Amino acid sequence: MVAQFLGLRLRLLANLFRRSPWQIVGIAIGLLYGLVLALGLLVLLVGLRFTGDVEAIRDGMVVCGAFVMLGFLLVPLVFGVDDAMDPRKFAIMGIPNRQLSLGLAVSSVIGVPAFVLALVLLGTVVTWSRGILETLLALVSAVVLLATCMLASRVSTSLAAFLLATRRSREFTGIIGVLVLVMIAPVVLLALNFDWEQYGLDLLGGLSAILGWTPLGAAWAVPGDAATGSWGTAFLKLLVALATVYVLWQAWQGLVARMLVTPGREAPARQYGGLGWFDRMPHTPVGAIAARSLTYWRRDSRYWMSLIMIPIIPVLVIIPLNFAGIPLSYLALLPVPLMSVFLGWTLHNDVALDHTAVWLHVASGTRGLSDRLGRLVPALMVGIPLIGIGSAISISVYGDWTALPSVLGVSTCILLTGLGFSSYASARFPYPATKPGDSPFSQPQASDTPAALIQSLTFAGSIALSLPAIACGLLGVFVSPIWHLPALLLGVGVGILTLTLGVWLGSRAFDRRGPEMLASAIRA
């Protein structure tokens, strides 16, 4: 039975190479990246075999290993993973629960994460091969660690199948995951600025002393403790590691038994009253498209995920710059222009996000001008208050209100030029986008358009056309306040001109390429 599950897992992996050429290239790059990472870590661990500071190696390995195990446990639970070997797919085959649990657990060792982990664990065996007993304990610990990580991943994936069965729950946990990653950024910067030479060993030792007695780090600490001569501690931690495997195995068997008799959870149907934005917007083609776009921005996770990320990006930029020594008063001028860049860029592939629903525009003979103007309404409704309120807050932190025209001019220019580029690019160069209802974190392969080039040009174009306003703003801050007014005039003028030209070109492209856009959506 186990051999059959292993064979099925191998066939599933082989089927990955029967996709489109670009997808195969992406898979090959991912495999190559995993192989290079694993070999690099293996070489590092083999090199540590000839290092004499055993306690420092043990402490570092326990801390790093605990984070690795935490990743196997949390990543499927936070972001959700499509499980090709879901136990519910075998419910009608009558396989005993114990055999099914064992077969699925063993089959999980076939995959890129398990392969990388196995090579790393092989390296740890070499690292601790400082005696016969130490080598045996390192080998036993490596087997226990592989089993623990695989069972933790299976348990986490199965819990996610229950907890993240609905699209809304997956989107919510995905947002939490992104926010956690954002919160990690300051921690990474603090770690980079930490005086490791003076305090690093003490910090690692303290963390290792705590994590070494937890399920996350016990197995990693066993061979290290043995190498330092703490045999009693090593065997006690080995018992903790074995107890962890036993608990995970029991949890996995219980989850499999539950999943075999429990269907997937469905989201409850929501009741809506009235027509929402369609009641509030003018009953014209522009108003109808604006109402539909506003509805998307409120309900579609592909849109509001981008909106959530827009205020986070300045934080990721400002914190490193502040650590680099740039005064906070100057950094206060950056958030609004940065948010304007990404808000204007958000619409650069807006037509593709409609997917096949764009046929309504083509079949009804919707004018390109109405479509282009209607899609701008949500971005302008968000962008105009953002620039006005955000600029006032930035200037209050900066402390010199004479710079307000520059912040308004630069931000307005970046937003409007970005919307101008997006109005043209989304109609002329749509590329495959995430389908409606799919996770906003997924992105299909673009096989017929240079998606990366389109993204780069639309993003950089708004910044390039805003350089005159940016230059005047910098002169106003560092040379003379007299340059602030030209920054406002140039920013608003260039922005309106670019937006007008982009809408005109985009409307012509939409009128001319309606059937091509629909064909592109069907192919995607």
C-alpha positions as CSV (number, residue, x, y, z in Angstrom):
1,M,0.0,0.0,0.0
2,V,2.8,2.4,0.9
3,A,4.5,1.6,-2.4
4,Q,1.3,2.4,-4.3
5,F,1.0,5.8,-2.6
6,L,4.6,6.6,-3.4
7,G,4.1,5.7,-7.0
8,L,1.0,7.9,-7.2
9,R,2.9,10.8,-5.7
10,L,5.7,10.3,-8.3
11,R,3.2,10.3,-11.1
12,L,1.6,13.5,-9.8
13,L,5.0,15.2,-9.7
14,A,5.7,14.0,-13.3
15,N,2.5,15.5,-14.5
16,L,3.8,18.9,-13.6
17,F,6.1,18.7,-16.6
18,R,3.2,18.2,-19.0
19,R,2.0,21.8,-18.8
20,S,2.8,24.8,-21.0
21,P,6.5,25.5,-21.8
22,W,6.5,28.6,-19.6
23,Q,5.1,26.7,-16.7
24,I,7.7,24.0,-17.1
25,V,10.4,26.7,-17.1
26,G,9.0,28.1,-13.9
27,I,8.9,24.7,-12.3
28,A,12.4,23.9,-13.4
29,I,13.7,27.2,-12.0
30,G,12.0,26.4,-8.7
31,L,13.5,23.0,-8.6
32,L,16.9,24.4,-9.5
33,Y,16.6,27.0,-6.7
34,G,15.7,24.4,-4.2
35,L,18.6,22.2,-5.3
36,V,21.1,25.1,-5.1
37,L,19.8,26.0,-1.6
38,A,20.0,22.5,-0.4
39,L,23.6,22.0,-1.7
40,G,24.7,25.3,-0.2
41,L,23.4,24.4,3.2
42,L,24.9,20.9,2.9
43,V,28.3,22.3,2.2
44,L,28.0,24.7,5.1
45,L,27.0,22.0,7.5
46,V,29.8,19.7,6.3
47,G,32.2,22.7,6.9
48,L,31.0,23.0,10.5
49,R,32.2,19.5,11.1
50,F,35.7,20.9,11.3
51,T,34.8,23.8,13.6
52,G,35.7,23.5,17.2
53,D,33.1,25.8,18.9
54,V,30.5,23.0,19.4
55,E,28.2,25.0,21.7
56,A,27.9,27.9,19.3
57,I,27.1,25.4,16.5
58,R,24.5,23.7,18.6
59,D,22.8,27.0,19.7
60,G,22.6,28.3,16.1
61,M,21.3,25.0,14.8
62,V,18.6,24.8,17.4
63,V,17.4,28.3,16.8
64,C,17.4,28.0,13.0
65,G,15.9,24.5,13.1
66,A,13.1,25.7,15.3
67,F,12.1,28.3,12.7
68,V,12.3,25.6,10.0
69,M,9.9,23.4,11.9
70,L,7.6,26.4,12.6
71,G,7.5,27.1,8.9
72,F,6.4,23.5,8.1
73,L,3.6,23.9,10.7
74,L,2.4,27.4,9.9
75,V,2.8,28.0,6.1
76,P,0.0,25.6,5.0
77,L,-2.2,26.8,7.8
78,V,-1.7,30.5,7.0
79,F,-1.6,30.6,3.2
80,G,-3.4,27.4,2.4
81,V,-2.0,24.6,0.2
82,D,-3.8,22.6,-2.5
83,D,-3.4,19.0,-1.3
84,A,-3.1,16.6,-4.2
85,M,-3.2,13.7,-1.7
86,D,-6.2,14.9,0.3
87,P,-7.6,11.9,2.4
88,R,-11.1,12.7,1.2
89,K,-10.2,11.7,-2.3
90,F,-9.7,8.1,-1.1
91,A,-12.9,7.9,1.0
92,I,-14.7,5.5,-1.4
93,M,-11.9,3.0,-1.7
94,G,-12.4,1.4,1.7
95,I,-8.8,1.6,2.8
96,P,-8.3,1.1,6.6
97,N,-7.6,4.4,8.3
98,R,-4.2,3.3,9.7
99,Q,-2.9,2.1,6.3
100,L,-4.2,5.2,4.6
101,S,-2.6,7.5,7.2
102,L,0.7,5.7,6.9
103,G,0.7,5.7,3.1
104,L,-0.2,9.4,2.9
105,A,2.4,10.4,5.5
106,V,5.2,8.4,3.8
107,S,4.3,9.8,0.4
108,S,4.8,13.3,1.7
109,V,8.6,12.7,1.7
110,I,8.5,13.0,-2.1
111,G,8.6,16.7,-2.9
112,V,10.9,19.7,-3.1
113,P,10.6,20.8,0.6
114,A,11.2,17.2,1.8
115,F,14.2,16.8,-0.5
116,V,15.8,20.0,0.7
117,L,15.1,19.1,4.3
118,A,16.6,15.6,3.8
119,L,19.8,17.0,2.4
120,V,20.1,19.5,5.3
121,L,19.5,16.7,7.8
122,L,22.2,14.7,6.1
123,G,24.5,17.6,6.6
124,T,23.7,17.7,10.3
125,V,24.7,14.1,10.6
126,V,28.1,15.0,9.1
127,T,28.3,18.0,11.4
128,W,27.9,15.9,14.5
129,S,29.9,12.9,13.4
130,R,32.5,13.4,16.2
131,G,32.2,10.0,17.6
132,I,30.2,6.7,17.1
133,L,27.5,7.5,19.7
134,E,27.2,11.1,18.6
135,T,26.8,10.0,14.9
136,L,24.1,7.4,15.9
137,L,22.2,10.0,17.8
138,A,22.5,12.5,15.0
139,L,21.2,9.9,12.6
140,V,18.3,9.1,14.9
141,S,17.5,12.8,15.4
142,A,17.6,13.4,11.6
143,V,15.0,10.6,11.0
144,V,12.9,12.0,13.9
145,L,13.1,15.5,12.5
146,L,12.1,14.4,9.0
147,A,9.1,12.5,10.4
148,T,8.2,15.5,12.6
149,C,8.3,18.0,9.8
150,M,6.4,15.8,7.4
151,L,3.7,15.0,9.9
152,A,3.5,18.6,11.0
153,S,3.0,19.7,7.4
154,R,0.3,17.0,6.9
155,V,-1.6,17.9,10.1
156,S,-1.4,21.6,9.2
157,T,-2.6,21.0,5.6
158,S,-5.5,19.0,6.9
159,L,-6.5,21.6,9.5
160,A,-6.3,24.2,6.7
161,A,-8.7,22.0,4.6
162,F,-11.2,22.4,7.5
163,L,-10.6,25.9,8.5
164,L,-9.8,27.4,5.1
165,A,-12.4,25.6,3.1
166,T,-14.1,28.8,2.0
167,R,-12.6,31.4,-0.2
168,R,-13.1,34.2,2.4
169,S,-11.3,32.3,5.1
170,R,-8.3,31.7,2.8
171,E,-8.2,35.3,1.9
172,F,-8.4,36.4,5.5
173,T,-5.5,34.1,6.6
174,G,-3.5,35.2,3.6
175,I,-3.9,38.8,4.7
176,I,-2.8,37.8,8.2
177,G,0.3,36.1,6.7
178,V,1.2,39.2,4.6
179,L,0.9,41.4,7.7
180,V,3.1,39.0,9.7
181,L,5.7,39.2,6.9
182,V,5.5,42.9,7.1
183,M,5.9,42.9,10.8
184,I,9.0,40.7,10.4
185,A,10.7,43.4,8.4
186,P,11.6,45.6,11.4
187,V,12.8,42.5,13.3
188,V,15.1,41.7,10.4
189,L,16.4,45.2,10.4
190,L,17.0,45.1,14.1
191,A,18.8,41.8,13.7
192,L,21.1,43.4,11.0
193,N,21.9,46.3,13.3
194,F,22.4,44.0,16.4
195,D,25.9,43.8,17.8
196,W,26.3,40.1,17.1
197,E,30.1,40.1,17.8
198,Q,29.5,41.2,21.4
199,Y,26.1,39.9,22.3
200,G,25.3,37.3,19.6
201,L,26.5,34.2,21.4
202,D,24.7,35.1,24.6
203,L,21.4,35.7,22.7
204,L,21.7,32.4,20.7
205,G,22.5,30.6,23.9
206,G,19.5,31.9,25.7
207,L,17.1,31.1,22.8
208,S,18.6,27.7,22.4
209,A,18.2,26.9,26.1
210,I,14.5,27.6,25.8
211,L,13.7,26.2,22.3
212,G,15.8,23.0,23.1
213,W,13.2,21.8,25.5
214,T,10.2,22.5,23.2
215,P,8.9,20.3,20.4
216,L,10.3,22.8,17.9
217,G,13.9,22.5,18.9
218,A,14.3,19.3,21.0
219,A,15.4,17.0,18.1
220,W,17.8,19.6,16.8
221,A,19.5,19.9,20.2
222,V,20.0,16.2,20.8
223,P,23.3,15.6,18.9
224,G,24.6,19.0,19.9
225,D,24.1,18.2,23.6
226,A,25.7,14.8,23.1
227,A,28.7,16.4,21.4
228,T,29.2,18.8,24.4
229,G,29.1,15.8,26.8
230,S,25.6,16.4,28.2
231,W,24.4,12.9,27.6
232,G,21.6,12.9,30.1
233,T,20.1,16.1,28.6
234,A,20.5,14.7,25.1
235,F,18.4,11.6,25.9
236,L,15.7,13.6,27.7
237,K,15.4,15.9,24.7
238,L,15.2,12.8,22.5
239,L,12.3,11.6,24.5
240,V,10.6,15.0,24.0
241,A,11.2,14.7,20.2
242,L,9.8,11.1,20.1
243,A,6.8,12.2,22.1
244,T,6.2,15.0,19.6
245,V,6.2,12.5,16.7
246,Y,3.8,10.3,18.6
247,V,1.4,13.2,19.2
248,L,1.5,14.3,15.6
249,W,1.0,10.8,14.4
250,Q,-2.1,10.4,16.6
251,A,-3.4,13.8,15.5
252,W,-2.8,12.9,11.8
253,Q,-4.7,9.6,12.2
254,G,-7.6,11.4,13.9
255,L,-7.7,14.0,11.1
256,V,-7.7,11.4,8.4
257,A,-10.6,9.5,10.1
258,R,-12.5,12.7,10.4
259,M,-11.9,13.8,6.9
260,L,-13.1,10.5,5.4
261,V,-16.6,11.1,6.8
262,T,-16.7,14.9,6.6
263,P,-17.4,16.8,3.4
264,G,-15.8,20.1,2.7
265,R,-17.3,23.1,4.4
266,E,-19.3,25.5,2.2
267,A,-19.6,29.2,2.7
268,P,-23.0,30.3,3.8
269,A,-25.0,32.2,1.2
270,R,-25.1,35.9,1.8
271,Q,-28.2,38.0,1.4
272,Y,-27.9,41.4,-0.3
273,G,-30.6,44.1,-0.4
274,G,-30.8,46.7,-3.2
275,L,-28.4,47.2,-6.0
276,G,-25.6,48.8,-4.0
277,W,-23.5,51.2,-6.0
278,F,-25.8,50.8,-9.0
279,D,-28.5,52.6,-7.1
280,R,-26.1,55.4,-6.1
281,M,-24.2,56.1,-9.4
282,P,-25.8,57.9,-12.4
283,H,-27.7,55.6,-14.8
284,T,-25.3,56.1,-17.7
285,P,-22.7,53.8,-19.3
286,V,-20.0,55.5,-17.3
287,G,-22.0,55.3,-14.1
288,A,-22.8,51.6,-14.6
289,I,-19.2,50.7,-15.2
290,A,-18.1,52.8,-12.2
291,A,-20.7,51.1,-10.0
292,R,-19.5,47.7,-11.1
293,S,-15.8,48.7,-10.5
294,L,-16.7,50.0,-7.1
295,T,-18.4,46.7,-6.3
296,Y,-15.3,44.8,-7.3
297,W,-13.1,47.0,-5.2
298,R,-15.3,46.3,-2.2
299,R,-16.0,42.6,-2.6
300,D,-13.2,41.1,-4.8
301,S,-10.1,40.0,-2.8
302,R,-7.9,40.7,-5.9
303,Y,-8.6,44.4,-5.5
304,W,-8.8,44.9,-1.8
305,M,-5.6,42.9,-1.3
306,S,-3.9,45.5,-3.4
307,L,-5.5,48.2,-1.4
308,I,-4.3,46.7,1.9
309,M,-0.8,46.5,0.6
310,I,-0.6,50.1,-0.6
311,P,-0.3,51.7,2.9
312,I,2.1,48.9,4.0
313,I,4.6,49.6,1.2
314,P,5.8,53.0,2.7
315,V,6.4,51.3,6.0
316,L,8.7,48.8,4.3
317,V,10.6,51.6,2.6
318,I,10.8,54.1,5.5
319,I,12.0,51.8,8.2
320,P,15.2,50.8,6.3
321,L,15.9,54.3,5.3
322,N,15.4,55.5,8.9
323,F,17.9,52.8,10.1
324,A,20.3,54.1,7.4
325,G,20.3,57.5,9.1
326,I,17.9,59.6,7.0
327,P,16.0,61.9,9.4
328,L,12.3,61.1,9.9
329,S,11.3,64.6,9.0
330,Y,12.4,64.1,5.4
331,L,11.0,60.5,5.3
332,A,7.6,61.9,6.2
333,L,7.4,63.4,2.7
334,L,7.6,59.9,1.1
335,P,4.4,57.9,2.1
336,V,1.9,59.8,0.0
337,P,3.9,59.7,-3.3
338,L,4.7,56.1,-2.7
339,M,1.1,55.1,-2.2
340,S,0.1,57.2,-5.3
341,V,2.6,55.2,-7.4
342,F,1.0,51.8,-6.5
343,L,-2.6,53.1,-6.6
344,G,-2.1,54.4,-10.1
345,W,-0.4,51.1,-11.1
346,T,-3.2,49.0,-9.7
347,L,-5.3,49.4,-12.8
348,H,-2.7,48.5,-15.4
349,N,-4.3,45.0,-16.1
350,D,-7.9,45.8,-15.0
351,V,-9.5,44.4,-18.2
352,A,-7.9,41.0,-17.6
353,L,-9.3,40.9,-14.1
354,D,-12.8,40.8,-15.7
355,H,-11.8,37.5,-17.3
356,T,-14.6,36.3,-19.7
357,A,-17.1,38.8,-18.2
358,V,-15.6,41.4,-20.6
359,W,-17.8,39.9,-23.2
360,L,-20.6,42.0,-21.8
361,H,-18.8,45.1,-22.9
362,V,-18.0,43.7,-26.3
363,A,-21.6,42.4,-27.0
364,S,-23.4,45.5,-25.7
365,G,-21.2,47.8,-27.8
366,T,-19.9,49.7,-24.8
367,R,-17.9,52.7,-26.0
368,G,-14.2,52.6,-25.0
369,L,-14.4,56.1,-23.5
370,S,-17.2,55.0,-21.2
371,D,-15.2,52.0,-20.1
372,R,-12.0,53.9,-19.5
373,L,-13.7,56.7,-17.5
374,G,-15.8,54.3,-15.4
375,R,-12.8,52.2,-14.3
376,L,-11.0,55.3,-13.1
377,V,-13.7,56.3,-10.6
378,P,-12.7,53.9,-7.7
379,A,-9.0,54.9,-8.0
380,L,-9.9,58.6,-8.0
381,M,-12.4,58.2,-5.1
382,V,-9.6,56.7,-3.1
383,G,-6.7,58.7,-4.4
384,I,-8.0,62.3,-4.1
385,P,-8.8,62.0,-0.3
386,L,-5.6,60.1,0.2
387,I,-3.5,62.8,-1.4
388,G,-5.3,65.6,0.4
389,I,-5.4,64.2,3.9
390,G,-2.1,62.3,3.6
391,S,-0.3,65.4,2.4
392,A,-1.5,67.4,5.3
393,I,-0.4,64.7,7.8
394,S,3.0,64.4,6.1
395,I,3.6,68.2,6.2
396,S,2.6,68.4,9.8
397,V,5.3,65.8,10.6
398,Y,7.8,67.5,8.3
399,G,7.2,70.8,10.1
400,D,7.2,73.2,7.2
401,W,3.9,74.0,5.5
402,T,5.5,75.8,2.6
403,A,6.3,72.3,1.2
404,L,2.6,71.3,0.9
405,P,2.3,72.4,-2.8
406,S,5.3,70.1,-3.7
407,V,3.8,67.1,-1.9
408,L,0.4,67.7,-3.5
409,G,1.9,68.3,-7.0
410,V,4.2,65.3,-6.9
411,S,1.6,62.9,-5.6
412,T,-1.1,64.1,-8.0
413,C,1.3,63.8,-10.9
414,I,2.3,60.3,-10.0
415,L,-1.3,59.2,-9.5
416,L,-2.7,60.7,-12.7
417,T,0.2,59.6,-14.9
418,G,0.0,56.1,-13.5
419,L,-3.8,56.0,-14.2
420,G,-3.0,57.3,-17.7
421,F,-0.5,54.6,-18.4
422,S,-2.9,52.0,-16.9
423,S,-5.9,53.2,-19.0
424,Y,-3.9,52.5,-22.2
425,A,-2.0,49.4,-21.1
426,S,-5.0,47.5,-19.7
427,A,-6.8,47.8,-23.1
428,R,-3.9,47.3,-25.4
429,F,-1.7,44.8,-23.5
430,P,-3.8,42.7,-21.2
431,Y,-2.0,39.6,-19.9
432,P,-3.4,36.6,-17.9
433,A,-4.5,37.5,-14.4
434,T,-5.8,35.8,-11.4
435,K,-9.3,34.4,-12.2
436,P,-12.4,35.6,-10.2
437,G,-12.8,33.5,-7.1
438,D,-9.2,32.3,-7.1
439,S,-6.7,33.2,-4.3
440,P,-5.2,36.7,-4.8
441,F,-1.8,35.2,-4.1
442,S,-1.9,33.0,-7.2
443,Q,-0.7,34.2,-10.6
444,P,-1.1,32.3,-13.9
445,Q,1.8,32.0,-16.3
446,A,1.7,34.6,-19.1
447,S,2.5,32.7,-22.3
448,D,1.5,35.2,-25.0
449,T,2.5,38.6,-23.7
450,P,5.6,40.0,-22.0
451,A,3.9,40.5,-18.7
452,A,7.0,41.5,-16.8
453,L,7.9,44.2,-19.4
454,I,4.3,45.6,-19.3
455,Q,4.4,45.8,-15.5
456,S,7.8,47.4,-15.5
457,L,7.0,50.0,-18.2
458,T,3.6,51.1,-16.7
459,F,5.2,51.3,-13.2
460,A,8.3,53.2,-14.3
461,G,6.5,55.4,-16.8
462,S,4.5,57.3,-14.1
463,I,7.7,58.0,-12.2
464,A,9.6,59.1,-15.3
465,L,6.9,61.6,-16.3
466,S,6.8,62.9,-12.8
467,L,10.6,63.7,-12.6
468,P,10.1,67.4,-13.4
469,A,7.7,67.8,-10.5
470,I,9.9,65.7,-8.3
471,A,13.0,67.8,-9.2
472,C,11.1,71.0,-8.4
473,G,10.0,69.6,-5.1
474,L,13.6,68.6,-4.1
475,L,14.8,72.1,-5.0
476,G,12.0,73.5,-2.8
477,V,13.1,71.4,0.1
478,F,16.9,71.8,-0.2
479,V,17.4,75.1,-2.1
480,S,14.6,77.6,-1.9
481,P,10.8,77.4,-1.1
482,I,10.1,79.3,-4.3
483,W,10.3,76.0,-6.2
484,H,7.3,74.5,-4.4
485,L,4.7,76.3,-6.5
486,P,6.3,75.1,-9.9
487,A,6.2,71.6,-8.4
488,L,2.4,71.9,-7.9
489,L,1.8,73.4,-11.3
490,L,4.0,71.0,-13.2
491,G,2.6,68.0,-11.3
492,V,-1.1,68.8,-11.9
493,G,-0.4,69.9,-15.5
494,V,1.6,66.8,-16.6
495,G,-0.7,64.5,-14.7
496,I,-3.9,65.8,-16.3
497,L,-2.3,65.8,-19.8
498,T,-1.0,62.2,-19.4
499,L,-4.4,61.0,-18.0
500,T,-6.2,62.6,-20.9
501,L,-3.9,61.1,-23.5
502,G,-4.0,57.7,-21.8
503,V,-7.8,57.6,-21.7
504,W,-8.0,58.7,-25.3
505,L,-5.5,56.1,-26.5
506,G,-7.0,53.4,-24.2
507,S,-10.6,54.1,-25.5
508,R,-9.4,53.8,-29.1
509,A,-7.7,50.5,-28.3
510,F,-10.7,49.2,-26.5
511,D,-13.0,50.0,-29.4
512,R,-10.6,48.4,-31.9
513,R,-9.5,45.4,-29.9
514,G,-12.7,44.2,-28.2
515,P,-12.8,40.7,-29.9
516,E,-9.0,40.3,-29.2
517,M,-9.5,41.1,-25.5
518,L,-12.3,38.5,-25.3
519,A,-10.1,35.9,-27.0
520,S,-7.2,36.6,-24.7
521,A,-9.5,36.2,-21.7
522,I,-10.8,32.9,-23.0
523,R,-7.2,31.6,-23.6
524,A,-6.2,32.7,-20.0
